[in-house]
Amino acid sequence: MRKIRILWTDDEIEVLKPHIIFLNEKGYEVDTCSNGLDTLDMVNKNSYDLIFLDENMPGLSGIDTLKGIKELNPEIPVIMITKSEEENIMEAAIGSQIADYLIKPVKPTQILLSIKKIIESAKLVTAQTTTNYQAGFGKIRSLIDQARDHDDWSDIYKKITYWDIQLDNADDPNLREIQRMQEQEANNAFVKFVSNNYLSWFGPSENKKPLLSPGLFNSRVFPLLKEKEKVFLIVIDNLRYDQWKVISQEMGQMVRVTDESIYYSILPTATQYSRNAIFSGLMPYEIGSSHKEFWVADDADEGKNNYERELLDEQLKRHSIKCKWSYNKINNNSSGKKVNDNFKRLLENDLTVLVYNFIDLLSHARTDTTVLRDMANDEPAYRTLTRSWFAHSPLLDLIRMLAGKKVRMVFTTDHGTVRVSNPVKVVGDRKTSANLRYKLGRNLDYDPSEVFEITNPQEAHLPLLNISSRYIFARNYDFFVYPSNYNHFVNYYRNTFQHGGISMQEMLIPLITLEPL
């Protein structure tokens, strides 16, 4: 294994020979230098993992040498060593991005601790993460075995997501593989739970029922409006819970999370069904029955979510909610900036609804674009891409503006997405829906043991194309493929992120209430 290479610059470097010997014995390779100009020359010619730099040197000062080092290689961590504790000196050093500073005289143990803190921190974090996950693995396994209701599964998914994100920083592929296997085990059990209980959530059963898409406004938004709060409802289409966790880190000290919950998307976990259910407060069958003009069938060519404003208007009337409100759909940065330009006008509303379609567009673009598939080839990369978008988005700018106002923000989505890997054959006619994670049709041919099927859609409050229509849903990491041109479509869609079926990632989705600090 390559030794860590250190450069130590001090005009009294001969006095520090015992420290150099100490570091050599600890396995570090140490080069020495006595002035700033030679330091810059050595940094230009060599590759260093860390630099110790004396602040008080004749000729080129430590601060000026530091600036020169950062111009040559801004990534090298520099530890400043100084005789002085004067505030202006340290402010200048910190402003030049030092990694740490020590006050002379320094002891060998101080030097070693500083190296470990900076250079070996990643290794130490990995070791601690490994230890903690090994302890948590058994607890999660026990929770999976004991899960009985929807709250149990929400808790399990939160814990699995926590470790999924934590292991992004752990350079241990074996540990990551163990975590993936546990996630698969949980998803298998979750699919069984949903298959056994989903239809009971719509009947008179006394079993506990989760909050589903149609109940979102009545559960989380309307109570705030009745308390005369100004509310911004922010819906990011296709946002997974793990993506919420990473973008929330960008909000820093701007907002406070007052409630972080998980609710359940209805089936199919697709925008046409779940988001229309949110805005209408109704299940899809009821939308098609009572508001036929606002429901577009699967086999129609027109957009399936063109009437969200109208559906929300009907829901507000049904619940006798009288308020000033607006609905805004944002499909790109330009429309997001236009919304922000109208910020003062939005603040006049009691309720402002904002639907951001970026993550959904990213998901589809990733499927169709080779470059994006390479950039987001797994869940950690997908999270990184999402966080990068959010960090430079008009949405984050809007949250900054809202941070200084007396408003409540409800942050949510309509469904999540899952990376599919296992093809399942299905046969349908021309009118069969095209989604890879669910199929609606009357002439479906499939293996019932490989799907979750709803043969009587009205039991699940789902609309019919005709009297013999049925729905089937892909489970876990499966995706539906027609036998014709089978290999082409398997290779094209494997490892893409899809939605519509049953998995924790698609159904268990974030519902967050925020307020300014």
C-alpha positions in Angstrom: 0.0 0.0 0.0 1.3 3.5 -0.9 2.7 5.5 2.0 1.2 8.8 2.8 3.7 11.5 1.6 4.1 14.7 3.7 6.0 17.9 3.1 7.2 19.8 6.3 8.4 23.4 5.8 10.1 25.2 8.6 13.1 27.6 8.7 14.3 25.6 11.7 13.7 22.2 10.2 16.9 20.8 11.7 15.4 21.2 15.2 12.4 19.1 14.1 14.5 16.0 13.2 13.1 13.9 16.1 9.5 14.6 14.8 10.5 13.6 11.3 12.0 10.3 12.6 8.9 9.7 14.7 6.7 10.0 11.6 9.0 7.8 9.5 8.7 5.1 12.2 4.9 5.5 12.0 5.1 4.7 8.3 4.9 8.2 6.8 7.2 9.4 4.0 8.4 12.9 5.0 10.1 15.5 2.8 11.5 18.6 4.4 12.1 22.2 3.3 13.3 25.4 5.0 11.7 28.2 3.0 8.6 29.2 1.1 10.0 29.5 -2.4 11.6 26.0 -2.3 8.3 24.7 -0.9 6.4 26.0 -4.0 9.0 24.4 -6.3 8.6 21.1 -4.5 4.8 21.2 -4.6 5.0 21.9 -8.3 7.2 18.9 -9.0 5.8 16.4 -6.5 2.6 14.9 -5.2 1.9 15.4 -1.5 -1.0 14.2 0.7 -0.4 16.8 3.4 1.8 19.8 4.1 3.0 21.1 7.5 3.8 24.8 7.1 5.6 27.2 9.5 3.7 30.5 9.6 6.7 32.7 10.7 9.5 32.3 8.1 12.0 34.9 6.6 11.5 35.7 3.0 8.2 34.4 1.7 5.9 34.2 4.7 3.9 31.2 5.7 0.6 33.0 4.7 2.0 33.9 1.2 3.4 30.4 0.8 0.0 29.0 1.7 -1.6 31.1 -1.0 1.0 29.9 -3.5 0.3 26.3 -2.6 -3.4 26.7 -3.1 -2.9 28.2 -6.5 -0.8 25.2 -7.5 -3.0 22.6 -5.9 -6.1 23.8 -3.9 -6.8 20.2 -2.8 -3.7 19.7 -0.7 -4.6 20.0 3.0 -2.2 22.4 4.8 -1.6 22.4 8.6 -0.2 25.8 9.7 2.2 25.8 12.6 2.7 29.1 14.4 4.3 30.7 17.5 1.6 33.3 17.6 -2.1 33.1 18.6 -2.9 36.5 17.2 -6.4 36.6 15.7 -5.5 38.4 12.5 -2.9 35.8 11.6 -5.2 32.9 12.0 -8.0 34.7 10.2 -5.7 35.2 7.2 -4.7 31.5 7.4 -8.3 30.2 7.7 -9.4 32.5 4.9 -6.8 30.7 2.8 -8.3 27.4 3.6 -5.9 25.7 6.1 -7.0 22.3 7.2 -5.8 22.8 10.8 -3.3 24.8 12.9 -1.0 24.0 15.7 0.8 26.3 18.2 4.6 25.8 18.8 6.1 24.0 20.4 4.4 21.0 19.0 4.6 17.4 20.4 4.9 14.4 18.1 1.6 13.1 19.4 -0.1 16.3 18.3 1.4 16.0 14.9 0.2 12.4 14.6 -3.3 13.2 15.8 -3.6 16.0 13.3 -2.5 13.7 10.4 -5.1 11.1 11.4 -7.8 13.7 11.7 -7.2 15.0 8.2 -5.7 12.3 6.1 -7.0 9.2 7.7 -10.4 10.5 8.7 -12.0 8.6 5.9 -10.5 5.4 7.0 -11.5 6.0 10.6 -15.0 6.9 9.5 -15.2 3.7 7.5 -14.0 1.6 10.4 -16.5 3.2 12.7 -19.3 2.9 10.2 -18.5 -0.8 9.7 -18.7 -1.4 13.4 -22.0 0.5 13.8 -23.6 -1.2 10.8 -22.6 -4.6 12.0 -24.4 -3.8 15.2 -27.4 -2.4 13.4 -27.7 -5.2 10.9 -29.1 -7.7 13.4 -31.6 -5.1 14.7 -32.9 -4.4 11.2 -33.1 -8.1 10.5 -35.2 -8.6 13.7 -37.5 -5.6 12.7 -38.1 -7.2 9.3 -39.1 -10.5 10.9 -41.4 -8.8 13.3 -43.0 -6.3 11.0 -46.8 -6.4 11.3 -48.2 -3.0 10.0 -47.5 -0.1 7.8 -45.7 1.9 10.6 -43.3 -0.9 11.1 -42.4 -0.8 7.4 -41.9 2.9 7.5 -39.5 2.5 10.4 -37.6 -0.3 8.6 -37.3 1.7 5.4 -36.0 4.8 7.3 -33.3 2.7 8.9 -32.3 1.0 5.7 -32.1 4.4 3.9 -30.0 5.8 6.8 -27.4 3.0 6.3 -27.6 3.2 2.5 -26.5 6.8 2.7 -24.0 6.3 5.5 -22.2 3.6 3.4 -21.7 6.0 0.6 -18.7 7.2 2.6 -17.5 3.7 3.5 -14.9 2.3 1.1 -15.9 -1.3 1.7 -17.6 -3.1 -1.2 -18.3 -6.1 0.9 -20.2 -4.0 3.4 -22.1 -2.3 0.6 -23.1 -5.8 -0.8 -24.3 -6.9 2.6 -26.5 -3.8 2.9 -27.9 -4.4 -0.6 -28.8 -8.0 0.3 -30.6 -6.8 3.4 -32.5 -4.2 1.4 -33.5 -7.0 -1.0 -34.7 -9.1 1.9 -36.7 -6.3 3.2 -38.3 -5.6 -0.2 -39.3 -9.2 -0.6 -41.0 -9.1 2.8 -42.6 -5.7 2.1 -44.1 -7.0 -1.2 -45.7 -9.8 0.7 -47.1 -7.3 3.2 -48.6 -5.1 0.5 -50.0 -8.0 -1.5 -51.7 -9.4 1.6 -53.1 -6.1 2.9 -53.5 -3.5 0.1 -57.1 -4.2 -0.7 -58.1 -4.2 3.0 -57.0 -0.6 3.2 -60.1 0.3 1.1 -62.6 -1.7 3.0 -64.3 -1.6 6.5 -61.4 -3.5 8.1 -60.4 -2.6 11.6 -56.8 -3.0 10.8 -54.6 0.1 10.9 -54.4 1.8 7.5 -51.6 4.0 6.3 -52.0 7.5 5.0 -52.5 7.1 1.2 -52.3 9.6 -1.6 -55.9 10.9 -1.5 -55.6 11.8 2.2 -52.5 14.0 1.9 -54.2 17.4 1.7 -56.8 16.6 4.4 -54.2 15.2 6.7 -51.3 17.7 6.3 -52.3 20.9 4.5 -55.9 21.7 5.5 -55.2 21.7 9.2 -52.5 24.3 8.7 -54.9 26.5 6.6 -57.6 26.2 9.3 -55.0 27.6 11.7 -54.6 30.6 9.4 -51.1 29.6 8.4 -49.7 30.5 5.1 -48.7 27.2 3.3 -46.4 26.4 0.5 -46.9 22.9 -0.8 -43.9 21.7 -2.7 -44.3 18.5 -4.7 -41.3 17.1 -6.4 -42.4 14.4 -8.8 -40.7 11.0 -8.5 -38.7 11.9 -5.3 -37.4 8.9 -3.3 -37.0 9.2 0.5 -33.2 8.8 0.2 -33.2 11.7 -2.3 -35.1 13.8 0.2 -32.5 13.0 2.9 -29.6 14.3 0.7 -31.3 17.4 -0.6 -32.4 18.4 2.9 -28.7 18.7 3.7 -28.5 21.6 1.3 -31.1 23.6 3.3 -28.6 24.0 6.1 -29.7 26.4 8.8 -32.5 28.0 6.7 -35.4 25.8 7.9 -36.4 23.5 10.7 -38.1 20.1 10.1 -41.1 20.0 12.4 -42.4 16.7 11.0 -40.7 14.0 8.9 -43.1 11.3 8.0 -43.5 8.6 5.4 -46.8 8.0 3.6 -47.9 5.4 1.1 -48.4 6.0 -2.6 -51.4 4.2 -4.1 -51.0 1.6 -6.8 -50.1 2.1 -9.6 -47.2 4.2 -8.2 -47.4 6.3 -11.4 -48.0 10.0 -11.8 -51.3 9.7 -13.5 -52.8 7.8 -10.6 -50.9 8.9 -7.5 -50.7 12.7 -8.2 -54.2 13.0 -9.5 -55.3 11.2 -6.3 -53.4 13.8 -4.2 -54.9 16.8 -5.9 -58.4 15.4 -6.0 -58.5 13.8 -2.6 -60.1 10.8 -4.4 -59.1 7.4 -5.7 -58.8 7.1 -9.5 -62.1 5.3 -9.9 -63.9 8.0 -8.0 -62.2 10.7 -10.2 -63.4 8.9 -13.3 -66.9 8.5 -12.0 -67.5 12.0 -10.5 -65.2 14.1 -12.7 -65.0 12.3 -16.0 -63.8 15.4 -17.7 -60.7 15.4 -15.6 -59.7 11.7 -15.9 -57.7 10.6 -19.0 -57.6 6.9 -19.7 -54.3 5.0 -20.0 -54.7 4.4 -23.7 -55.4 8.1 -24.5 -52.7 10.1 -26.3 -53.2 13.4 -24.3 -51.4 14.3 -21.0 -52.6 12.4 -18.0 -52.1 15.2 -15.4 -53.4 18.3 -17.1 -56.3 18.9 -14.7 -54.5 19.0 -11.3 -55.6 22.6 -10.7 -59.2 21.8 -11.4 -59.1 18.7 -9.2 -57.7 20.7 -6.3 -60.4 23.3 -6.8 -63.0 20.6 -6.4 -61.3 19.2 -3.3 -61.1 22.6 -1.7 -64.8 23.2 -2.3 -65.7 19.7 -1.0 -63.9 20.4 2.3 -65.3 24.0 2.5 -61.8 25.4 2.4 -62.1 29.1 1.4 -58.7 30.7 0.8 -56.6 32.5 -1.8 -54.5 30.0 -3.6 -52.5 29.3 -6.7 -51.1 26.3 -8.6 -47.8 26.4 -10.4 -46.1 23.6 -12.5 -42.4 24.0 -13.0 -40.8 21.9 -15.8 -37.5 23.7 -16.2 -35.2 26.3 -14.6 -36.7 29.1 -16.6 -40.2 28.5 -15.3 -38.8 28.1 -11.8 -37.1 31.5 -12.0 -40.4 33.1 -13.2 -42.1 31.7 -10.1 -39.4 33.2 -7.9 -39.8 36.5 -9.7 -43.4 36.5 -8.5 -42.4 35.8 -4.9 -44.1 38.8 -3.4 -47.4 37.9 -5.1 -47.1 34.3 -4.0 -46.8 35.5 -0.4 -50.3 37.1 -0.7 -51.7 33.5 -1.1 -53.0 31.4 1.8 -51.9 28.3 -0.2 -49.3 28.1 -2.9 -48.9 24.8 -4.7 -45.6 24.2 -6.6 -45.1 21.0 -8.7 -41.5 20.5 -9.8 -41.1 17.8 -12.5 -37.2 17.7 -12.7 -36.6 14.3 -11.0 -39.2 12.6 -13.2 -37.6 14.2 -16.3 -34.2 13.1 -15.0 -35.5 9.5 -14.5 -36.8 9.3 -18.1 -33.8 11.1 -19.5 -31.5 8.7 -17.7 -33.3 5.8 -19.4 -32.9 7.2 -22.8 -29.5 9.0 -22.6 -26.3 7.0 -22.4 -24.3 9.9 -20.7 -26.9 10.2 -17.9 -27.0 6.4 -17.5 -23.3 6.5 -16.9 -23.5 9.5 -14.5 -26.3 7.9 -12.4 -25.5 4.2 -12.7 -26.6 3.3 -9.2 -28.4 4.7 -6.2 -25.5 6.7 -4.7 -24.8 8.3 -8.1 -28.5 9.0 -8.6 -28.6 10.7 -5.1 -25.5 12.8 -6.0 -27.1 13.9 -9.3 -30.3 14.9 -7.5 -28.4 16.9 -4.8 -26.4 18.7 -7.5 -29.6 19.7 -9.3 -31.2 20.9 -6.1 -28.1 22.9 -5.0 -28.3 24.9 -8.2 -32.0 25.0 -8.6 -34.6 27.9 -8.4 -36.3 25.8 -5.8 -33.4 26.2 -3.3 -33.4 29.9 -4.1 -37.2 30.0 -3.3 -36.6 28.2 0.0 -33.9 30.8 0.9 -36.5 33.5 0.2 -39.1 31.7 2.3 -36.7 31.2 5.2 -37.2 34.8 6.3 -41.0 34.7 6.1 -43.7 33.4 8.3 -44.8 30.4 6.3 -45.1 26.7 6.6 -43.7 24.4 3.9 -45.0 21.0 3.2 -42.5 19.1 1.1 -43.5 15.8 -0.6 -43.9 13.8 -3.8 -46.3 11.5 -5.5 -44.3 8.3 -5.8 -40.7 7.1 -5.8 -38.7 4.9 -8.2 -36.7 1.7 -8.1 -33.8 0.4 -10.1 -35.0 -2.6 -12.0 -32.9 -5.7 -12.8 -35.1 -8.7 -13.3 -37.2 -9.1 -16.5 -40.6 -10.8 -16.3 -42.4 -11.8 -19.5 -46.0 -10.6 -20.1 -48.1 -10.6 -23.2 -50.8 -8.0 -24.0 -52.8 -6.5 -26.9 -52.4 -3.1 -28.5 -54.4 -1.4 -25.8 -52.3 -2.7 -22.9 -50.6 0.1 -20.9 -46.9 0.7 -21.8 -45.5 1.2 -18.2 -42.8 -1.3 -17.3 -43.9 -1.7 -13.7 -47.6 -2.2 -14.1 -50.0 -3.3 -16.9 -53.6 -2.6 -17.5 -55.5 -4.6 -20.1 -58.1 -7.3 -20.8 -56.0 -9.9 -22.7 -52.9 -10.2 -20.4 -51.0 -13.4 -20.4 -48.5 -13.8 -17.5 -47.5 -16.1 -14.7 -49.6 -15.2 -11.6 -46.8 -16.3 -9.3 -44.6 -13.5 -10.7 -46.9 -10.5 -10.2 -49.4 -8.9 -7.8 -52.7 -9.0 -9.7 -55.9 -7.1 -9.1 -58.6 -9.0 -11.1 -61.4 -6.7 -9.9 -60.1 -3.2 -10.2 -63.1 -1.6 -8.4 -61.9 -3.4 -5.2 -58.8 -1.2 -5.4 -60.8 1.8 -6.6 -59.1 1.8 -10.0 -60.8 2.6 -13.3 -61.6 0.1 -16.0 -60.8 0.3 -19.7 -63.5 -2.3 -20.2 -65.4 -4.9 -18.1 -62.7 -7.6 -18.3 -59.7 -5.3 -17.6 -57.3 -6.2 -14.8 -54.1 -4.7 -13.4 -50.8 -6.5 -12.7 -47.9 -5.0 -10.8 -44.2 -5.8 -10.9 -42.7 -6.6 -7.6 -39.3 -5.8 -6.0 -36.8 -5.2 -8.9 -38.8 -6.8 -11.7 -39.9 -5.1 -14.9 -42.3 -6.3 -17.6 -41.0 -7.2 -21.0 -42.8 -8.6 -24.1 -41.4 -11.8 -25.6 -40.9 -10.2 -29.0 -37.5 -8.5 -29.3 -37.0 -9.7 -25.7 -33.2 -9.4 -25.4 -33.1 -5.9 -26.8 -35.6 -4.5 -24.3 -34.0 -6.4 -21.4 -30.6 -4.9 -22.2 -32.1 -1.5 -22.7 -34.2 -1.2 -19.5 -32.2 -3.3 -17.0 -30.7 -1.1 -14.3 -32.9 1.9 -15.2 -35.1 3.6 -12.6 -38.8 2.9 -13.1 -42.0 3.4 -11.2 -45.5 1.9 -11.1 -45.1 -1.2 -9.1 -44.5 -2.4 -5.6 -41.3 -1.7 -3.7 -40.4 0.3 -0.6 -38.6 2.8 -2.9 -41.8 3.5 -4.9 -44.5 3.3 -2.2 -42.8 4.7 0.9 -42.4 8.3 0.2 -41.5 11.5 2.2 -44.0 13.9 3.7 -42.2 16.7 5.5 -43.3 19.9 7.2 -40.8 22.7 7.4 -40.8 26.1 9.0 -38.2 28.9 8.9 -35.7 29.1 11.8 
